[in-house]
């Protein structure tokens, strides 16, 4: 089978690799290039977690962890660092329950326990908290490059940067026009992140997708901070979540768990730092991570997300086109296993039982998006 994969981020690149490993002829293209800072899979680090609110997601994450560990052997360098994950806030109870259902241990913490594992965090007595020791950090850029190397070794032709201009179905499959050439294939996988809408619309595929820019800030803390757990903090239920993670060489990264739709520009070649978002990040750190506040932020950066109404991925197939949309800001940790799921769709197979919740046909025509109130106005929530 001849396949073209459009978009070489955390969904498309492992799909290209999986298809080539199964013996298919694969071309992968990306308008900005693998690991570009313009794309949705940018950055040095992302949270890796088994912790999810659904047991099926925990199961997929365990498979992804095994795949990352296998990939490490070929890469010759660490791709996962299990510094742990601290969950704070009442919603974490459901996550711990889902972990327990899959046999994954988590340590429930009182205030003294939180102070022990994360001494720089503010005390919030009486709050539910837990530590998941299996979780931590995935080295994102390093991981993408490792997948790219494995894909190339399996025979994938990586054309990047190369921009898709038009796509259409043909009696034999699909024809793709890029800014460099015409490609004919039996199947195309469109995993183009926030640029997917424009490419899918001419095929009659219309999904409720909302591109938005998330922004993170870095705080220097020295070696100690680089060994602190990653963090998911439900400090303000139904309003504003926050995540954090150590980034070796840069300190500790903190992000507010929402995206700014107005900041996304399809033709952008970079993302300007928004000072009002940076200030809001600093206000949160001052209140909840006071041990970090005095030093920073010294750097901030943006990254595009593509949101769906329920904050899950949107996978499916229309004729000769496989759709992989809705990274929702949390797709990276699953990357190797998502490639296998999407490769199955390309081969004409069904979604895995654990992935049926991602079926893009679940959305009705009037599906809306959740937004949270922030000091800067309503923002789309993840």
Number of C-alpha atoms within 10 A of each C-alpha: 14 18 28 26 28 28 30 32 28 28 31 30 30 27 32 36 28 27 27 25 17 11 12 18 19 27 20 25 25 24 22 17 19 25 22 19 20 18 26 26 28 22 19 17 22 26 27 29 25 28 28 18 17 17 22 19 20 24 21 18 23 20 16 22 24 13 15 23 14 12 19 17 11 12 17 9 12 15 22 22 17 18 20 24 28 29 28 22 19 16 17 22 17 15 21 25 19 22 24 15 15 16 12 18 15 21 13 17 19 16 15 12 15 24 15 12 16 19 15 17 18 17 15 16 10 9 13 19 24 21 24 24 18 19 22 25 24 25 21 23 20 18 26 24 15 20 28 22 16 21 24 17 13 20 19 26 17 21 17 15 14 19 19 19 15 16 21 17 19 13 8 11 17 21 21 18 15 16 12 12 11 13 15 19 20 20 26 29 26 25 27 30 28 24 19 22 20 15 18 19 11 12 15 9 14 14 21 19 22 20 27 26 23 24 24 21 24 24 24 22 18 13 13 10 21 20 20 22 27 31 22 21 23 21 18 11 11 13 16 19 19 19 18 23 30 30 24 16 10 18 22 25 25 26 24 22 22 26 29 21 18 10 16 20 16 9 7 9 12 14 18 13 16 13 10 11 20 20 13 15 21 21 14 17 23 16 12 18 18 16 16 20 19 13 11 15 21 11 14 21 20 26 22 28 29 27 29 27 21 17 18 20 22 26 23 21 23 11 14 22 26 22 24 28 28 32 27 28 24 19 21 26 24 23 25 28 23 27 22 19 21 30 25 17 21 24 15 14 12 15 18 15 8 15 17 15 17 20 17 22 12 11 15 10 9 7 13 13 17 14 18 17 13 12 9 10 9 15 22 22 25 24
